[in-house]
């Protein structure tokens, strides 16, 4: 069975909406999902432990707000929400930022992809290793990341240690109403079953400048005002994770009546983006397991060989 594990890093209120919208997407792509195929739990304890030599460098005791597991004959989907509200604290034994970030990245590595939700990075801002942990998750663990609109908005944005943000961080915010108009790559996986997006009268989106110092971003779609709606950051190396930015707030009509409308496909976009960025992560994990199996086999049989792993997606 293929398994995908996703972490939603979010503020509490918006996070529950994201989880509901992702469940709505699952119901769309797997219609008629029986209730006995869904497992939900509240306030499940997460424990983060990472060893640096003989030292346990981190233990994270924050409770998960929601866990939803969908079991299908050939696929298991697991969505976990971790609240990014101001009270979140990571209790680390080391004061070194690199050590703290490595510990958090090791925790992130349990998941195939992470959605960094609206205002979540603001909630973690006092933990100055959150941005570096996301960077290490991409670089070291080939983790996939989906960013929402506030990721680039100054004051809420992910810190400068995260290098895969396609925009220049600024306090520039656009309103509505706005709709998705120009889908430049209609066959891209994130647009699977996506036909419409109306941001409502609010239509919150980041409208700052693209970071032209970065050459590896691709604009996938634009709003009706030509502002990028969706952007993909192509991996700099084959072993680096994929990043997709969806330039809208996760907050839907269910939480704010002036946000994206009930007939919009925001839920499908978030789901598709998570599945897309996780594919690279899952494939690389499989290839690396195969690589180490070959090395182990060579060692056990006293043979030596050069093993080349070709990454191709």
C-alpha positions in Angstrom: 0.0 0.0 0.0 1.2 3.5 -0.8 1.3 5.8 2.2 1.4 9.6 2.2 1.8 11.5 5.5 1.2 15.3 5.5 1.8 17.9 8.2 -0.3 21.0 8.3 1.5 23.8 10.3 -1.2 26.3 11.0 -2.9 28.6 13.4 -5.6 26.8 15.3 -8.7 28.3 13.8 -7.5 28.3 10.2 -5.9 24.9 10.6 -9.2 23.2 11.4 -10.6 24.8 8.2 -7.7 23.5 6.2 -8.3 20.0 7.6 -11.9 20.2 6.7 -11.2 21.4 3.2 -8.6 18.6 2.7 -11.2 16.1 3.9 -13.6 17.6 1.4 -11.0 17.1 -1.3 -10.5 13.5 -0.4 -14.3 13.0 -0.6 -14.2 14.5 -4.1 -11.3 12.3 -5.4 -12.6 9.2 -3.5 -16.4 9.6 -3.6 -18.5 7.7 -1.3 -15.7 7.2 1.3 -17.3 5.1 4.1 -17.0 6.4 7.6 -15.2 3.3 8.7 -12.3 4.3 6.4 -11.7 7.5 8.3 -9.9 7.7 11.6 -9.9 10.9 13.5 -8.3 11.8 16.8 -7.8 15.0 18.8 -4.9 16.1 20.9 -2.6 13.3 20.1 0.9 13.7 21.7 3.8 14.2 19.4 7.3 13.5 20.6 10.4 14.8 18.9 13.7 13.3 19.8 16.9 13.8 17.9 20.3 12.5 19.0 23.5 14.5 18.5 26.2 12.2 19.7 25.0 11.1 23.2 22.8 14.1 23.7 19.1 14.2 23.2 18.8 17.6 21.6 15.1 18.1 21.4 11.8 17.0 22.7 8.6 18.6 21.5 5.6 18.2 23.8 3.0 20.3 21.9 -0.2 18.4 21.2 -1.5 17.8 17.8 -5.0 19.3 17.3 -6.3 16.9 14.7 -5.3 13.7 13.0 -7.2 12.2 10.1 -6.3 9.0 8.4 -8.0 7.8 5.2 -7.5 4.1 4.3 -8.1 2.9 0.8 -7.2 -0.5 -0.9 -4.0 0.9 -2.5 -3.5 4.2 -0.7 -3.3 5.6 2.8 -3.5 9.3 3.5 -2.7 10.8 6.8 -3.2 14.5 7.6 -1.8 15.9 10.9 -2.3 19.5 12.1 0.2 21.2 14.4 -1.0 24.5 15.8 1.3 27.4 15.1 -0.3 29.8 17.6 1.9 32.0 19.8 2.0 29.6 22.7 3.9 26.9 20.8 7.2 26.2 22.4 9.9 23.7 21.4 11.7 22.6 24.5 15.3 22.0 23.3 18.3 21.3 25.4 20.6 23.1 23.1 20.6 26.8 22.5 22.5 26.5 19.2 20.2 27.5 16.3 21.6 25.0 13.9 21.1 22.1 16.4 17.6 23.3 17.2 16.8 23.5 13.5 18.2 20.1 12.8 16.1 18.6 15.5 12.9 20.2 14.2 13.8 19.1 10.6 14.2 15.6 11.8 10.7 15.8 13.2 9.4 17.2 9.9 11.1 14.3 8.1 8.4 11.9 9.4 6.2 13.6 6.8 6.3 13.5 3.0 5.1 17.1 2.6 4.2 20.1 4.8 1.6 22.8 4.2 2.8 26.0 5.8 -0.6 27.7 6.4 -1.6 31.4 6.7 0.0 33.0 9.7 1.6 29.8 10.9 5.1 31.3 10.3 4.1 34.3 12.3 3.1 32.0 15.2 6.5 30.4 15.1 8.4 33.6 14.6 9.8 33.7 18.1 11.4 30.3 17.4 14.2 31.6 15.2 15.0 28.2 13.8 11.6 27.5 12.1 12.8 28.9 8.7 16.1 27.0 8.9 14.3 23.8 9.8 12.1 24.1 6.7 15.3 24.7 4.6 17.0 21.6 6.1 13.8 19.6 5.5 14.0 20.4 1.8 17.7 20.0 1.4 18.5 17.1 3.7 15.3 15.1 3.6 14.0 16.0 0.2 10.8 17.2 1.8 8.0 18.8 -0.2 6.5 22.1 1.0 3.3 24.0 0.1 3.3 27.6 1.0 0.2 29.8 1.3 -0.1 33.6 0.7 1.3 35.0 4.0 4.6 33.1 3.5 6.0 36.2 1.8 4.2 38.9 3.7 6.5 40.9 6.0 5.6 40.3 9.7 4.1 36.9 8.9 6.6 35.6 6.4 9.0 32.7 6.7 12.4 34.0 7.8 15.4 34.6 5.5 17.0 31.2 6.3 14.4 29.7 4.0 15.8 30.2 0.4 12.9 28.7 -1.6 10.5 31.6 -1.5 9.8 33.0 -5.0 8.9 36.5 -3.8 10.8 39.3 -2.1 9.5 39.6 1.5 7.5 42.8 1.8 4.4 44.2 3.6 2.4 44.3 0.3 -1.1 42.8 0.3 -3.7 42.7 -2.4 -7.5 42.5 -2.0 -10.4 41.6 -4.1 -12.5 40.6 -5.6 -10.1 38.4 -7.6 -10.4 35.2 -9.6 -8.1 32.7 -11.2 -7.9 33.7 -14.8 -4.7 32.6 -16.7 -3.7 29.0 -16.1 -0.4 28.9 -17.9 0.2 25.1 -17.4 -3.3 23.6 -17.4 -2.0 20.0 -17.4 0.1 20.6 -14.2 -0.8 18.1 -11.5 -2.0 20.8 -9.1 -4.8 21.7 -11.5 -6.3 18.2 -11.5 -10.1 18.7 -11.4 -9.7 22.4 -10.8 -12.0 24.6 -12.9 -12.8 27.7 -10.9 -11.4 29.9 -8.1 -13.1 33.0 -6.8 -11.3 34.7 -3.9 -14.4 36.5 -2.8 -14.6 40.2 -1.8 -11.5 39.7 0.4 -9.3 37.7 -2.1 -6.3 38.1 0.1 -3.0 37.5 -1.8 0.6 38.7 -1.8 1.2 41.2 -4.5 4.9 42.0 -4.1 7.8 41.5 -6.5 9.2 38.2 -7.6 12.7 37.5 -6.5 14.5 37.6 -9.9 17.8 36.5 -8.3 16.2 33.1 -8.2 16.2 31.4 -11.6 14.4 28.2 -10.7 10.8 29.4 -10.2 8.0 28.8 -12.7 4.7 30.7 -12.7 1.9 28.2 -13.1 -1.1 30.5 -13.1 -2.1 34.1 -12.6 -5.0 36.1 -11.1 -7.1 38.4 -13.3 -4.8 41.2 -12.3 -1.7 39.2 -13.6 -0.4 38.6 -10.1 1.0 35.1 -9.8 -1.6 32.7 -8.4 0.5 29.6 -8.2 4.3 29.2 -8.5 6.6 26.2 -8.4 10.2 26.3 -7.2 12.0 23.6 -9.1 14.5 21.6 -7.1 18.0 23.0 -7.3 19.3 19.4 -7.1 17.7 16.1 -7.6 17.9 15.4 -3.9 16.2 18.7 -3.0 12.5 18.9 -2.2 9.9 20.6 -4.4 8.1 23.8 -3.2 4.8 25.1 -4.5 3.3 28.5 -3.4 -0.4 29.0 -3.6 -1.0 32.7 -3.5 -4.3 32.7 -1.6 -5.2 32.4 2.1 -6.3 29.0 3.3 -9.2 30.7 5.1 -12.3 29.7 3.2 -15.9 30.7 3.1 -16.4 28.4 6.1 -14.4 30.7 8.4 -14.9 34.1 6.7 -17.8 34.9 4.5 -15.8 37.3 2.4 -13.1 34.7 1.6 -12.9 32.3 -1.3 -16.4 31.0 -2.2 -18.0 27.6 -1.7 -17.9 26.8 -5.4 -14.1 27.5 -5.6 -11.6 24.7 -5.9 -9.3 25.9 -3.2 -9.6 22.5 -1.4 -8.5 20.7 -4.5 -5.6 23.0 -5.1 -4.3 22.4 -1.6 -4.7 18.7 -1.8 -3.2 18.4 -5.3 -0.3 20.6 -4.3 0.5 18.3 -1.3 0.2 15.2 -3.4 2.5 16.8 -6.1 5.3 17.9 -3.8 5.2 14.7 -1.8 5.7 12.6 -5.0 9.3 13.8 -5.4 10.0 13.1 -1.7 8.5 9.6 -1.8 10.3 8.6 -5.0 13.7 9.8 -3.6 13.1 7.9 -0.3 12.4 4.7 -2.3 15.6 5.2 -4.4 17.7 5.9 -1.4 16.4 2.8 0.4 17.3 0.8 -2.7 20.7 2.4 -2.8 21.5 1.4 0.8 20.1 -2.1 0.3 22.6 -2.5 -2.6 25.4 -1.2 -0.4 24.4 -3.5 2.5 24.2 -6.5 0.1 27.7 -5.7 -1.2 29.1 -5.5 2.3 27.5 -8.7 3.5 28.9 -10.6 0.5 32.3 -9.1 0.6 32.0 -7.5 -2.8 32.7 -4.0 -3.9 30.9 -2.1 -6.6 30.0 1.4 -7.7 26.3 2.2 -7.3 24.9 5.0 -9.3 21.3 6.2 -8.6 19.7 8.1 -11.4 16.9 10.4 -10.3 14.3 11.0 -13.0 10.7 12.1 -12.5 
